[in-house]
Amino acid sequence: MKMNRIARKLRTFRITVTCLAIALLAGIEFAAGESLAARIGQTTNCQTESPQAPNVSLADVMGAMR
């Protein structure tokens, strides 16, 4: 069954508006995240500042199990 011309135009318009709304929301979310990052600053630590994990070999683990 064929759609009539008005229904096709409405469907195309609805799809276009949905895509534009998704793009707008993504842009707003990006701008809000950028704004919050500028206010707070960088909060993550560099990996070199964290304590190093102990270096344990498999032989040490097997020896401890015996």
C-alpha positions as CSV (number, residue, x, y, z in Angstrom):
1,M,0.0,0.0,0.0
2,K,1.4,3.4,-1.0
3,M,1.7,6.2,1.4
4,N,0.0,9.4,0.4
5,R,2.1,12.5,-0.3
6,I,1.3,14.3,3.0
7,A,2.2,11.2,5.1
8,R,5.6,10.9,3.3
9,K,6.4,14.6,3.9
10,L,5.4,14.3,7.6
11,R,7.6,11.2,8.0
12,T,10.5,12.8,6.3
13,F,10.0,16.0,8.4
14,R,9.8,13.9,11.6
15,I,13.0,12.0,10.8
16,T,14.8,15.3,10.0
17,V,13.7,16.9,13.2
18,T,14.7,13.9,15.2
19,C,18.2,13.9,13.7
20,L,18.5,17.6,14.4
21,A,17.4,17.2,18.0
22,I,19.9,14.5,18.6
23,A,22.7,16.6,17.1
24,L,21.6,19.6,19.2
25,L,21.6,17.6,22.4
26,A,25.0,16.2,21.6
27,G,26.3,19.7,21.0
28,I,24.8,21.0,24.3
29,E,26.3,18.0,26.2
30,F,29.7,18.7,24.7
31,A,29.5,22.4,25.5
32,A,28.4,21.7,29.1
33,G,31.2,19.2,29.6
34,E,33.8,21.6,28.2
35,S,32.4,24.3,30.5
36,L,32.6,22.1,33.6
37,A,36.1,21.0,32.7
38,A,37.2,24.6,32.4
39,R,35.7,25.5,35.8
40,I,37.1,22.5,37.7
41,G,40.3,21.9,35.8
42,Q,42.1,18.7,35.4
43,T,41.5,16.4,38.3
44,T,43.2,13.2,37.2
45,N,46.6,12.3,38.6
46,C,49.5,11.5,36.3
47,Q,50.3,7.8,36.3
48,T,53.9,8.4,37.5
49,E,52.6,10.0,40.7
50,S,50.8,6.9,41.9
51,P,52.5,4.2,43.8
52,Q,53.9,1.3,41.7
53,A,52.3,-2.1,42.0
54,P,54.7,-4.7,43.5
55,N,56.5,-6.9,41.0
56,V,55.6,-10.5,41.8
57,S,56.8,-13.3,39.7
58,L,55.0,-16.7,39.2
59,A,57.8,-18.4,41.1
60,D,57.2,-16.3,44.2
61,V,53.5,-17.2,44.1
62,M,54.2,-20.9,43.7
63,G,56.8,-20.8,46.5
64,A,54.3,-19.1,48.8
65,M,51.7,-21.7,48.1
66,R,53.9,-24.6,49.2
